[in-house]
Amino acid sequence: MKEIKILLVDDEEEFVKTLADRIQMRELNPDIALNGEQALKLVQDEIPDVIVLDLRMPGIDGMEVLRRVKKAYPQVQVIILTGHGSEKDEKEARRLGAFEYFQKPVDINKLVEAIKKAYRSKIEGTMVAGAFAEAGEHEMARELLQDTKKGG
């Protein structure tokens, strides 16, 4: 598996740095953003494969980051990791295209597995759509990409 571009977004600096360290121990190399504004700027500069995103942050919150990222870069997979989420938040995040939704604290191995699964899902959807496009089935390719972008 090629290096997965991961962006961790959480306003709790100590938490997100510890999380990054624990993910690095599993041979992944995440970038960090400490708020929604910073996350959106980093995504604009270099589109990640997977974003692990907190919901409750000052300024632009996680739900708005999710909304903007999925609209501008639908192929990016987003995993919500929150300490303050509700069932309503989970429904809304999934409706907006979140790949997975976890409550803190989460088992690090479970999170890393979800990151890898999200990455595989992104790659598989793109490859299948590409195969249809090469075969001249452009409408089918477009539909597959739309399904992939919607997290389906």
RODO-2510 file (C-alpha; in nm, 4 decimals, decimal comma):
residues 152
     n   res          X          Y          Z
     1     m     0,0000     0,0000     0,0000
     2     k     0,1489     0,3340    -0,1034
     3     e     0,1837     0,6006     0,1595
     4     i    -0,1622     0,7197     0,2560
     5     k    -0,1968     1,0980     0,2866
     6     i    -0,3717     1,1437     0,6214
     7     l    -0,4825     1,4688     0,7837
     8     l    -0,5750     1,4698     1,1545
     9     v    -0,7940     1,7638     1,2565
    10     d    -0,8585     1,8375     1,6250
    11     d    -0,8366     2,1543     1,8351
    12     e    -0,7008     1,9599     2,1345
    13     e    -0,3317     1,9961     2,0508
    14     e    -0,1976     1,7433     2,3007
    15     f    -0,4542     1,4830     2,1926
    16     v    -0,3916     1,5234     1,8186
    17     k    -0,0118     1,5140     1,8592
    18     t    -0,0347     1,1977     2,0702
    19     l    -0,2701     1,0452     1,8130
    20     a    -0,0267     1,1352     1,5326
    21     d     0,2597     0,9714     1,7258
    22     r     0,0565     0,6533     1,7793
    23     i    -0,0397     0,6396     1,4101
    24     q     0,3254     0,6951     1,3092
    25     m     0,4201     0,3900     1,5177
    26     r     0,2036     0,1948     1,2715
    27     e     0,4087     0,3244     0,9787
    28     l     0,1658     0,5936     0,8629
    29     n     0,2628     0,9583     0,8479
    30     p    -0,0230     1,1998     0,9210
    31     d    -0,0302     1,5786     0,8977
    32     i    -0,2041     1,7817     1,1677
    33     a    -0,4449     2,0753     1,1650
    34     l    -0,5571     2,2366     1,4915
    35     n    -0,8801     2,3931     1,3626
    36     g    -1,1227     2,3914     1,0728
    37     e    -0,9696     2,6899     0,8945
    38     q    -0,6226     2,5354     0,9011
    39     a    -0,7643     2,2016     0,7814
    40     l    -0,9361     2,3594     0,4811
    41     k    -0,6178     2,5459     0,3869
    42     l    -0,4072     2,2268     0,4099
    43     v    -0,6622     2,0341     0,2008
    44     q    -0,6521     2,3069    -0,0624
    45     d    -0,2696     2,2922    -0,0720
    46     e    -0,2459     1,9119    -0,0856
    47     i    -0,5522     1,6918    -0,1052
    48     p    -0,5321     1,4096     0,1504
    49     d    -0,6646     1,0584     0,0958
    50     v    -0,8228     1,0371     0,4415
    51     i    -0,9143     1,3005     0,7011
    52     v    -0,9717     1,2099     1,0671
    53     l    -1,1898     1,4955     1,1877
    54     d    -1,3171     1,6190     1,5241
    55     l    -1,6656     1,7721     1,5255
    56     r    -1,6485     2,0258     1,8077
    57     m    -1,3940     2,2975     1,7314
    58     p    -1,4025     2,6764     1,7613
    59     g    -1,4536     2,8713     1,4388
    60     i    -1,5361     2,6361     1,1528
    61     d    -1,6559     2,3156     1,3197
    62     g    -1,6028     1,9624     1,1950
    63     m    -1,9463     1,9268     1,0359
    64     e    -1,8814     2,2352     0,8207
    65     v    -1,5311     2,1087     0,7303
    66     l    -1,6894     1,7754     0,6277
    67     r    -1,9526     1,9565     0,4202
    68     r    -1,6951     2,1736     0,2381
    69     v    -1,4409     1,8959     0,1810
    70     k    -1,6980     1,6516     0,0391
    71     k    -1,8379     1,9234    -0,1889
    72     a    -1,4986     2,0358    -0,3242
    73     y    -1,3107     1,7021    -0,3058
    74     p    -1,5695     1,4219    -0,2969
    75     q    -1,3024     1,1525    -0,3364
    76     v    -1,1503     1,2379     0,0056
    77     q    -1,2623     0,9902     0,2717
    78     v    -1,3521     1,1470     0,6082
    79     i    -1,3567     0,9644     0,9409
    80     i    -1,5242     1,1490     1,2279
    81     l    -1,3556     1,1098     1,5683
    82     t    -1,5384     1,3060     1,8365
    83     g    -1,5739     1,3170     2,2110
    84     h    -1,9003     1,5072     2,2044
    85     g    -2,1046     1,3610     1,9218
    86     s    -2,4681     1,2569     1,9371
    87     e    -2,6775     1,0118     1,7388
    88     k    -2,8100     1,3117     1,5447
    89     d    -2,4515     1,4214     1,4673
    90     e    -2,3653     1,0733     1,3441
    91     k    -2,6688     1,0645     1,1129
    92     e    -2,5825     1,4073     0,9715
    93     a    -2,2134     1,3196     0,9251
    94     r    -2,3017     0,9991     0,7403
    95     r    -2,5575     1,1866     0,5273
    96     l    -2,2807     1,4314     0,4325
    97     g    -2,0564     1,1427     0,3284
    98     a    -1,8480     1,0503     0,6333
    99     f    -1,6846     0,7101     0,5792
   100     e    -1,6844     0,6180     0,9492
   101     y    -1,7901     0,7712     1,2819
   102     f    -1,6114     0,7015     1,6116
   103     q    -1,6495     0,8307     1,9656
   104     k    -1,3361     0,9137     2,1677
   105     p    -1,1594     0,7278     2,3053
   106     v    -1,1159     0,4906     2,0127
   107     d    -0,8895     0,1876     1,9966
   108     i    -0,5899     0,2984     1,7869
   109     n    -0,5822    -0,0277     1,5913
   110     k    -0,9514     0,0104     1,5058
   111     l    -0,8856     0,3666     1,3843
   112     v    -0,5823     0,2673     1,1756
   113     e    -0,7811    -0,0183     1,0206
   114     a    -1,0615     0,2271     0,9341
   115     i    -0,8064     0,4627     0,7738
   116     k    -0,6705     0,1788     0,5581
   117     k    -1,0208     0,0628     0,4695
   118     a    -1,1221     0,4188     0,3726
   119     y    -0,8127     0,4472     0,1535
   120     r    -0,8851     0,1127    -0,0173
   121     s    -1,2440     0,2200    -0,0783
   122     k    -1,1258     0,5433    -0,2395
   123     i    -0,8763     0,3636    -0,4649
   124     e    -1,1135     0,0813    -0,5653
   125     g    -1,3913     0,3233    -0,6605
   126     t    -1,1550     0,5299    -0,8730
   127     m    -1,0068     0,2227    -1,0448
   128     v    -1,3441     0,0670    -1,1303
   129     a    -1,4730     0,3959    -1,2730
   130     g    -1,1502     0,4320    -1,4734
   131     a    -1,1959     0,0858    -1,6250
   132     f    -1,5475     0,1726    -1,7437
   133     a    -1,4235     0,5034    -1,8859
   134     e    -1,1482     0,3236    -2,0816
   135     a    -1,4092     0,0850    -2,2224
   136     g    -1,6083     0,3828    -2,3481
   137     e    -1,8773     0,3470    -2,0821
   138     h    -1,8496     0,7099    -1,9724
   139     e    -2,1981     0,7345    -1,8220
   140     m    -2,1366     0,4234    -1,6075
   141     a    -1,7958     0,5619    -1,5020
   142     r    -1,9581     0,8911    -1,4029
   143     e    -2,2241     0,7109    -1,1967
   144     l    -1,9633     0,4946    -1,0236
   145     l    -1,7530     0,7990    -0,9384
   146     q    -2,0624     0,9718    -0,8010
   147     d    -2,1408     0,6634    -0,5870
   148     t    -1,7797     0,6495    -0,4675
   149     k    -1,7828     1,0205    -0,3896
   150     k    -2,0992     0,9780    -0,1852
   151     g    -1,9250     0,7084     0,0180
   152     g    -2,1361     0,4323    -0,1385
***
